[in-house]
């Protein structure tokens, strides 16, 4: 369960979900806090678990209730973020996956104080985050393509963390001729943090987009600062 806005400091939301879904007790259940990078970091953890455990499936959830950590008087943040949840059921596959992740400790660009600290509202330096985001999203996509020995022409779909339409539009321009491969739905929900990529995947599935795709890139960034890119290629 990828979230920064769990209802409890503990127990983990993953354990609560395990009980409510009447799942077997012999499973690995945990929350992962990586802010807006949470879903992609969860994918990295899932890939590691598949290689070390005998389970066939992993349920990965990204969910946030960001309204609970927003200051309604701060117009630089409260109008940007939304609440949402999405989930994927992962199965071991023989298809190729390539993932790269990065972290850069930073308390100033994007932060929310922890338990017992008040006011516990999200704060963000918007211009700084924008410059960071367009740089690292481009970097992540480029490095993934290089490692896979592919070009953007070989990719069918790119799903970015839906943080800001201007950020995604800016990154699109770095890959001329392939702008239409970048999925956008932020105007519908705002920035839902760890939920944004699974929500986008669900919409792409509903619209019949995914079944036409052989190679997909997922890419995102968030507080940490942290960022990650993932290529998924059908066998």
N, C-alpha and C positions, 0 to 999 in steps of 0.2 A: 504494500500500500504506500504510494508516494503522496505525501501531504505535508504541508507546513502548518495546517490549521486543524489538527486533530481535536476532538472534543475533550480529550484527557491527556495530561502529561504521560500518564500510564494508567491502565494497560494500553497496549497498541491497538489502533483501530483494526489492524489486520486480525488480531485475536478475536475481537468482537465479531468481525465479519465471518470468521471461521465458525463461531458458535451459531450465529444467526442463519448461516447457510447449511447448518447441520453437516459440516465437512468432517472427515476423519481427523482424529486428534494427532495422528502421526505425520503431520505436515509442518513445514517450515513457514512460520507466520511472523512477519515483522513490518514495521513502518520504516520508511526511508525519507529523510528530510534533506532535500536538495533544491528546495524552492521550485522555480520554474523549470529547472533541469531535472526534476525528480523523475518524470516518466522515463526519460532516456537513461538516467542512471539506474533506474529499476530494470530496464532492458539489459544493461550490462551485468547487473547482479543475477538476473534470470539466466543469462547465457552461462555464467559461472556455475550456477546451481545445476543446470542441465548436465554439465560435464562432470559433476561430483556427486550427484544423487541419482537414484533409480526411478525417479518420478517421470511420468510421461508428459504431464501438463503443468503449467504455472498460470495462475490467475494474477494478472498485474493490473492494479487499479491506480488511477490518478484522480484525486478529488480535492477540492479546496472550497472553503467558505471564507473567502477573502473579505467579505463585507464585515466580518467580525474583527478585523485588524486595521480597518481603514478609518481615518479621521474625516468625518463628513465636512469639516471646515477646510480641509486641505484639497483644493480643487486640482492640484497637480497630480494627485493620486486617486481620489475617490471616484472620478469619472472614467478611469481607465480600466479598473479591474472588475471581475465578475466572479460569481460562484458557479461551480460546475463539477461534473464527475464523468469519467469514462473508464471503460475497462476492456482489456483484451485477454483472450485465452490463448496462451502460447503453447505450441507443441514442438517437440524436437523435430528438426528438419535437416535434410541433406543439402539444402540450398546454402549458398554462400552468404555469410554476414561479415561485415567489417565495421568495427566501431572504434572511435578514438574519443577520449575524454580529457578534459583539462580543468584545472582549478587555480584560482589566484585569490588568496585571502584579501578581503576588502570589506571593512565595516561601514564605509561611508557612502558608497555609490547606491547601495540598496540594502536596507536593514530593517529589522523589526525586533525591539527589545524582548527578552525572554520572560519567563514566569516570575512574577513578583516585582517586575519593573514597570513603572507607570510614568507617562502614558505609553502603553504597549501598542503603538500604531506604526504601520509601515511608513518608512520614509525613503525617498528616492531623489537622486540628483539626475533629473531627466536627460539633460544634454550629455552628461558623462556616460549614462547608460546607453544612450543612442549611439554615441561614437564607439563604445565598446562592442555593442551588439552587431553593428554592420561589419565591423572588422572581423570578429570571431566567427560569425556565421559564414562569411566568405571563406575564411581560413579553413573551417571545419569541412565545408563542402569540397574545397580544392584538395585538401590533404586526403580525404576519403577517395576522391576520384583518382588521385595520383597512386595511392596504395593499391587500388583495384585495377589500375592500368586501363581506366575508362575515361571518356570525356562526357560532358553534359549531354551531348547528342545521344549517348547510350542510355540515359536515364529517362524513365517514363513519368515520374512524379516526384516532386519535392514537397514535403510537409514541414514547414518551419513552426516552431513555437509561435503561437499567435499572440505576440506581445504588443505589436504596433504596426499598423499598415504601412506607415512611412518607412519603417525599418525593412520590411519585406520587399517593398517596392524598390528601395535602394539596392538591396542585395540582388534582386532580379536583373538590374541593369549591369551587374558585374558578369552576367552570363547572357550576352546578347544573342537573340534568336531562340532562346529557350524560356522566355519570360512566362509563357502560358503553361509551363510545367509546375509552377509554384501555386499551391492551393491557398486560398484565402477564405476565412469565415469570421474574422475578428469583429466585423461590423455587427454580427448577430449576438455575440456573447461578451465582448471585451476580453481582457487578458485573464484567463482562468488558470494560469500557472500550470501546475502539474497535470491538470485536466485537459489542456488545450490540444495536445497532439492526439490523445485517444478520442476526443470528441471529433476532431478533424478526420481521423481514420474511420470513425463510424459514419460520418456524412459521406465520405468517399465510397464506402461500401454500399450505403443506401442508394447512391446515385449511379452505381454500377461502374465506378471509375477503377476500383482496385482490381477487378477481375480482368481488366485490359492491360494491367501493368506487370512487367517482368522484373524491373529494377526500380526500387523506391529508396529515396534518401529521406531520413528523418533528422532534423537538426534543431537544436535549441540552446538556450542560455538562461542564466538566472543568477540570483544572489549567490554569493560565495566568494568572489564571483566564480561561476562555473559554466562550462559549456561542453557540448557533445554532438557528435555526428554519427549516424548509423546508416550503412548501406545494407539493404535486404534484397537478395537476388534469388529468384525462383530457380530451382534446379533445371 
